[in-house]
Amino acid sequence: MFVDPKARKLGIGQTLLQKAKDYVHEIGAKSIVLETAADNYAAQKLYEKNGYERDTQFYHYELKLSD
């Protein structure tokens, strides 16, 4: 999920989170997983305000492969 910087602080992120939650209920999924940069405090605050909990049990790893 990404909101253009010019459109931030207008409730768009909140609306996107709600639409995602509505869709998850509609299709019967059990959870939503979000990722953000460690220094993206605005997104973290929004997610936590909406009941999302930071995973402190697992780390995310990636191996970039060249073409």
C-alpha positions as CSV (number, residue, x, y, z in Angstrom):
1,M,0.0,0.0,0.0
2,F,1.4,3.4,-0.9
3,V,-0.1,6.8,-0.7
4,D,1.4,9.6,-2.8
5,P,3.1,12.1,-0.5
6,K,0.9,14.9,-1.9
7,A,-2.2,13.0,-0.9
8,R,-1.2,12.1,2.7
9,K,-3.0,13.2,5.8
10,L,-6.3,13.0,4.0
11,G,-7.5,9.7,5.4
12,I,-6.6,7.7,2.3
13,G,-4.4,5.2,4.2
14,Q,-7.1,4.6,6.7
15,T,-9.6,4.0,3.9
16,L,-7.3,1.6,2.2
17,L,-6.8,-0.4,5.4
18,Q,-10.6,-0.6,5.9
19,K,-11.2,-1.7,2.3
20,A,-8.5,-4.4,2.7
21,K,-10.2,-5.5,5.9
22,D,-13.6,-5.6,4.2
23,Y,-12.2,-7.6,1.4
24,V,-10.6,-10.1,3.7
25,H,-13.9,-10.7,5.5
26,E,-15.6,-11.0,2.1
27,I,-13.3,-13.8,0.9
28,G,-13.0,-15.5,4.3
29,A,-9.3,-15.0,4.8
30,K,-8.0,-15.2,8.3
31,S,-5.5,-12.4,8.5
32,I,-3.8,-9.5,6.8
33,V,0.0,-9.1,6.8
34,L,1.6,-5.7,6.3
35,E,5.3,-4.8,6.0
36,T,6.9,-1.4,6.2
37,A,10.4,0.1,6.5
38,A,11.8,0.2,10.0
39,D,11.9,4.0,9.9
40,N,8.4,4.5,8.4
41,Y,6.9,5.7,11.7
42,A,3.8,7.2,10.2
43,A,2.8,3.9,8.7
44,Q,3.6,2.0,11.9
45,K,1.5,4.4,13.9
46,L,-1.4,4.0,11.4
47,Y,-1.2,0.2,11.5
48,E,-1.1,0.1,15.3
49,K,-3.9,2.6,15.6
50,N,-6.0,0.1,13.6
51,G,-5.2,-2.9,15.8
52,Y,-2.3,-4.4,13.8
53,E,0.4,-5.8,16.1
54,R,4.1,-5.7,15.3
55,D,5.6,-9.2,14.9
56,T,8.5,-9.5,17.4
57,Q,9.0,-13.2,16.9
58,F,10.2,-13.4,13.3
59,Y,12.6,-11.6,11.1
60,H,12.2,-11.1,7.3
61,Y,15.0,-12.2,5.0
62,E,15.5,-11.7,1.3
63,L,18.2,-12.9,-1.1
64,K,18.5,-10.7,-4.2
65,L,19.5,-12.7,-7.3
66,S,20.9,-11.1,-10.4
67,D,19.4,-11.8,-13.8
